[in-house]
Amino acid sequence: VDSNYGVLGVLASGMVPDGEVMMTEDSARAGRLSSINAERNGVENVEVQVTPWVSDIDRPYDVAAYAPKPFDPQEMVEQKIVDSMSLLDESGRIIVSAHKNEGGNRYEDFLNEISDRAEVLSKSNGYRVIEADRPEEIDFNPRFETRSYTADVDGIKATFRTVPGLFSEQGLD
């Protein structure tokens, strides 16, 4: 999930040499950099999918890995966690890593809230790695609200619908 320009996917590919790794990114630029990173590291068992919504992927996985960016809004991170869990097979698990000052504590609390088992696997220099099992039942409803604004662009009135974390989500820049 948000493979951080392929870093997570390249690392994961070495852990499952006979398996497949799906790297997701939400921009074409990040997706291309993920592909380049995999290619330059000689990784062949990865696929890169550019999608803003992890839930668009159409097959199940054993494990999802996610390292949210420090500036990602909490509600979007929670949505990506829930969407990722929806793709896991019955015995699947998600691994989330974040610094305690950048949401790590909140994400650990959230995983404890929605999963039957969430466990801190490692703590180092303020970072924590948390593993959680896919719950039997989960609320997949959106954890954020879309916003709308209307702007005049060269005499044309246009309405834009945005989500938290989107650049210039409150108005045109």
Buried (B, 14 or more C-beta within 10 A) or exposed (E): BBBBBBBBBBBBBEEEEEEEBBBBBBEEEBBBBBBEBBEEBEBEBBBBBBEEEBBEBEEEBEBBBBBBEEEBBBBBBBBBBBBBBBBBEEEBBBBBBBBBEBBBEBBBEBBBEBBEEBBEEEEEEEBBBBBBBBBEEEEEEEBBEEEEBEEEEEEEEEEBEBBBBBEEBEEEE
